[in-house]
């Protein structure tokens, strides 16, 4: 039994650096959090040496000179971690996700079972060095450790720099020099052990076994064993991924094709390197370009998505780049690009047999695929079920993920529920309303000017005063001659229909709109 | 026809209103509203303030309240699918007071259901109770919180009609108004249409109100923040709990007339109803209780007899005929005035409390201006002889003032004071006596924390912000939110941060909730609940009135302050400990006066733990004042006060005291008044007398002058009285310069001055504490430690100071310690048996008293044989408690060669049950494989587990290294010449930034030999702010100043030093 662990120190920083190799060896700090709560989220060794620490506010950290600042990109972290797992899969099919710690929401370790791999790849030491080399090919500077148990290998990888191979039976000795925290022992045990004056794993391991059971119970015994380098937890292997993805948030928007191709090339190279490890080829490649909006008030992301199916499955980055170039020349993004995501699907197609007696309801997987396709067509975050929000702001809703609704009995419509329905114009129609003595008198909209025959209002709402999205509006319900009259014979013109409209004034923009018509 | 707002709520609706009553009044005045009604939620908390403010600007104040009522269903709530769907509250009836009966009914009604409530703010009245108290009240149907809205929304029109009919049955047809409000809300408008129909059908008058919850529209933001605080949510997620818009502000007649142009009668009815509401708080109907006297006696004759008895005891024994005669005359004069002002009952009631305390052996002493009265002295209320000390009676009581005199009683804090308070409750009934309230308002820190939470800032950032926000008196130019925000790394250009900052500023001084005043009690003849509503206090068995002490005073309600004084409790403990352990009787009234060694100690400023003279500023001035007799101590207590400091009296006095400056008087006629204080006025009484001599004021006029110049200044009143003062002085031939000088002195003094009588009362306690500390150190230290928190220093500092004075302090031990600190006997180096101090178990962090008491009682049966035995016999001991006891070495005595780690090792096993199978088998505790704690580990454990260490001071361990750096010890400083550049280091035990020190910061650093004082100028403080505020140990470099034996280091550099990780404590910015 032998296990290896790949550990990427400061993963959020390395996730950025691997796609921006020019930052290698320079002090880099990652910022996170929406202003004004921006803080330093992670730093690399070089930045740490200059005195920058995680948790500092942006204002405090900016006092340091010569640091390269980047924003945190959880997507880049996720793809970086996926690349790390790929490295592990090059050696062994049995790879386990590293656990995320309480204080961080990403994983930075991958553990693999290397039992039996010696015949294929050589000694544990060689395997460890190979792993490190493979990881460096995808841009990681890693610590690799080989030990008899998964947890021991994780502790060693996190505790010791470079390659560490712990010979069987020496786990206790090597792990012993680590602090209790490195073992990730629960806080209450660490507290007790520190009270006892035990600060390292060796100190802990030196205590008698029975005494530990008597005092710390079975859980304590588990940690004690681990401190001695003995771990009895099995490795839970992770499933091999069905597609490979790379993501890059750009520092500044790119509006020319040439620099964009430079970025695409980087991502393609990374993807090809990863696929090469698994001897796979690209069957389909989807490039999602996030575009910069002109309108800063609208936060909805804007994408330019191109899907490419090479005529023959390929892994040649230059060839694929050419195809992409051709496609993008034909369909260039309309706005500058702020982020690039590249998703590749290996060619192996999955086949699935449907059950003979299954009812003819949408198959969940197919539904997912259909939804994904619709999403691909209409854009991200544009598919789902609308849910009303708890706010005074009119028509505010959020989109929940679409799920098959349960069959429900239809409620009978009672008298109470039959109220006038408002048919909303999307978008609202720009308009103008004239007032006399505080009362609305005329409505002008779509080139028509109508006398207001009756009105109710104003219904005033103001909200979100604490943020930049503050809004305020006055609504009026008015009766006017129909704005869009149906074509009628000349004779009936005189008795033209009237209709009830809702008009509103955006009090901040000082503009009027017709919002909708009452049925 | 003018509109009157008859349904407005203030911030005294506690988080449901956003303006102070005063702001509502001033806005009403601006809008030219003739009257305004304050209708707060379940109380009349803000009514006195509204009343006073309205009186001053000529707006008529109406009284009312929204009363929570059950039986009409719950308030219309949010739809159940909304995320912020909180449990609904019952509807509230807005009630307006028409007559005094109505006011009394309203107070009684609210008292009735408030006293019943189990959780604050949850009480509701039943409809029967409302019916019982309906007379004199006018009922509105309410806005969104009211009956009409709830009925219409829950069950529809018919139910609404039924409920309004119920109200008319309860209040009578002419006393129910159908309320209509317009806040640009369609739902509300639908409700209004139903209301108009109902009013027509039931023939009830319509009444337009704006349901104002703030004075001006922008205050809606504050109300939204309050809503978030109340519902523990963020603005981002509060949704429809927040206001829909900002329409709930006060409106002018024109605006309202336009808004209700379709319902003019609704506007007309406001002024008509306002004219009907004849009641104001001017007719409160408060009466002080009459003291029950035996048949044939009047209260006056009874008081005279009691005073005469006391007079003989007080003055008879002094064998000073002249004093006796003067005192007799004074008592006569006072009694005549008391009789004239009909105050005999008040004196008798206070006397009765004193009598009860004496019977119960509760130490009690009157303080404040009462100590100016010979009657109070004779009755035993005060302990200072006002005639002997030539104190001025008018400061206490005068005919002109027409106010109740103020008597404050100091009692030992804790159970004894509670006993006295309960006695007053028993004597006057639960509805006849109550504590005054204390309105808790938003201050810098609370505002920063709560607004920050509402705006969604994270806890860590808020904690950091709180740590830099000063809570001290001094607010320097940099002590503003703007700077604090920058210090924690906030970008003030960011709109959200800017909003945060702005809201913090705006929310200042708005009421947050109602607390209980520390000791103010009000009593009433008959039913107090018909004067002001009563509420249950958090402490069981106590009730509080809805007004704070200033409001009570404004409304003419008399109050007796029963204040808890930690030092009184300590002195009381000493009275028990000294005879028991020293075998000497002790009587505080008979302490040897002017004991030389005690004064010697005071002159050395060796005053840690002594009452009133232990602060850093007191210590700095004691060597200069060099007290040799009791009166010097009276001056000492009074001189470190804002009055003498702001009035620039301290330094002239000190210079004259040291003979560096000649004694001079502004005018020769003032010499008799100022002789005792070397020509420098230090006390309020002197100011009064100066006015009496210089400008021929009567005693009452002089007191009126003090008040006019005092805190609640009124420009007009001040000018009037100043003119009178000037003309008097001109008449008496005072030069314009002298007049100016006297007026300056009076102005600065009236605000912050200290009454001489009060200083004398405190000086008595200060002397007693100094005497006991010097002669009975063990008992005094034990008493101090047993009555913490009190005073200026932490227990660790008190213990270390006692050790420096030669007291042996023994650590906590389960075989020796009681719950409290105790005195044991031990032999000193000379083999003599001396008392020593044993720290009590109550210093063990987290140890419950009941468990400790069980431990002590088990131990008394027979001693514990080991840890296993302890755990078996005291099963109440929890593991955490055992761990702490082990950590601090309290279990070391339970076995041979047992050290703290062995105990920890054994405790860990003993606290874990072996299971039923093995329970019966006696276990043999093996010795542990653990190493003994190092010195540092012991220190950390001691401070963590008990907040102190009885071992060597942390600085001892690094003295050698510090000496190499030429860091001096505190005890070396007297030998360092003045002006020499010096280094000191120590544990920060106090950080101060007094309001009078212009931004200077004073630090006290403690090392193993004593305390060194450091002065940090404002500029340096700005540079080292974080280090100074946060570090536990500091090294300070600077020039040593030795002026008249007052030694301090004027810091030029402040550095953090790493001595120990122990959690030492300091007393900061109080």
Interface residues (C-beta under 8 A of the other chain):
Chain A: X35 X36 X37 X56 X57 X58 X59 X60 X192 X195 X196 X197 X198 X206 X207 X208 X211 X214 X215 X216 X217 X389 X390 X391 X392 X438 X456 X457 X458 X459 X460 X461 X462 X463 X465 X466 X467 X468 X472 X474
Chain B: X78 X82 X83 X84 X183 X184 X185 X186 X189 X220 X221 X224 X235 X236 X237 X239 X240 X242 X244 X245 X246 X247 X258 X455 X457 X458 X461 X486 X488 X489 X490 X491 X494 X495 X496 X497 X499 X883 X887 X901 X904 X905 X908 X909 X912 X914 X926 X929 X930 X931 X933 X937
